[in-house]
Structures are given as structure tokens and as C-alpha cells.
């Protein structure tokens, strides 16, 4: 399944263990990458989005299928 596409600066939300979180996309990864020893699987067709939480500043990584655009 192809992922939804977003752009840097878009405000998105996703469902986390603590409920729904919103954040701003700050980077788009289109190749596999490592963060804190964890391999993230990203491709040009199915990128992973680097998102900064608007509330806590925490950085999260998600595929587009997990995200909903709030605004851009």
C-alpha cells in the first residue's frame, strides 16, 4: 500500500500509546536510516516522516499511513 504524502512544515497527528499527538514534519527520509541503534525502513515510494511534537518537542518517525494532516 502506498503511503500518503506530506511536506516539510505540515502539521499532522498520529495515534500514540498516550493518545493522539500532533506535530510538525521537519524532515522526510527516502532511504533507510538509523536512529539510536534502530533501523528505519524508508524508500522514495514509502518515506518515513520525522515529526517534532508540538507539545513536548519529542522527535518521532512515522510512515504516511499512520499520519493525518491537520494543516500545512
C-alpha positions as CSV (number, residue, x, y, z in Angstrom):
1,X,0.0,0.0,0.0
2,X,1.4,3.4,-1.0
3,X,1.8,5.9,1.8
4,X,0.0,9.3,2.0
5,X,2.4,12.1,1.1
6,X,3.2,15.1,3.2
7,X,5.6,18.1,3.0
8,X,8.0,19.6,5.4
9,X,6.1,22.1,7.6
10,X,2.8,20.2,7.5
11,X,1.1,19.8,10.9
12,X,0.0,16.2,11.3
13,X,-1.5,13.9,14.1
14,X,-1.0,10.3,14.9
15,X,-2.2,7.8,17.5
16,X,0.4,7.0,20.1
17,X,0.3,5.0,23.3
18,X,-0.6,8.2,25.1
19,X,-3.4,9.1,22.7
20,X,-3.4,11.4,19.7
21,X,-0.3,13.6,19.3
22,X,0.3,16.4,16.9
23,X,3.5,17.7,15.4
24,X,5.2,19.5,12.5
25,X,7.1,17.5,9.9
26,X,10.7,18.6,9.9
27,X,12.3,16.1,7.5
28,X,11.4,13.4,5.0
29,X,13.5,10.3,4.8
30,X,13.5,8.4,1.5
31,X,16.3,5.8,2.2
32,X,16.9,3.5,5.2
33,X,18.4,5.3,8.2
34,X,19.5,4.6,11.8
35,X,18.3,6.5,14.9
36,X,19.5,5.4,18.4
37,X,20.5,2.0,17.0
38,X,17.2,1.3,15.4
39,X,16.9,0.8,11.6
40,X,14.1,2.7,10.0
41,X,12.9,1.4,6.6
42,X,12.2,4.2,4.2
43,X,12.0,4.4,0.4
44,X,11.2,7.1,-2.1
45,X,7.8,5.4,-2.6
46,X,7.2,4.8,1.1
47,X,9.1,7.5,3.0
48,X,9.3,8.0,6.8
49,X,8.5,11.4,8.2
50,X,10.5,13.0,11.0
51,X,8.0,14.9,13.2
52,X,8.5,17.2,16.2
53,X,5.7,17.1,18.8
54,X,4.1,20.5,19.2
55,X,3.6,19.8,22.9
56,X,6.8,18.2,24.1
57,X,9.4,18.7,21.3
58,X,9.9,14.9,21.1
59,X,11.0,13.6,17.7
60,X,9.0,10.7,16.2
61,X,9.3,8.9,12.9
62,X,6.3,7.5,11.1
63,X,5.2,6.3,7.7
64,X,2.5,8.4,6.0
65,X,-0.2,5.7,6.6
66,X,0.0,6.5,10.3
67,X,-0.5,10.3,9.8
68,X,-3.4,12.6,9.3
69,X,-2.8,16.2,8.0
70,X,-4.2,18.9,10.3
71,X,-2.9,21.8,8.3
72,X,0.1,22.9,6.2
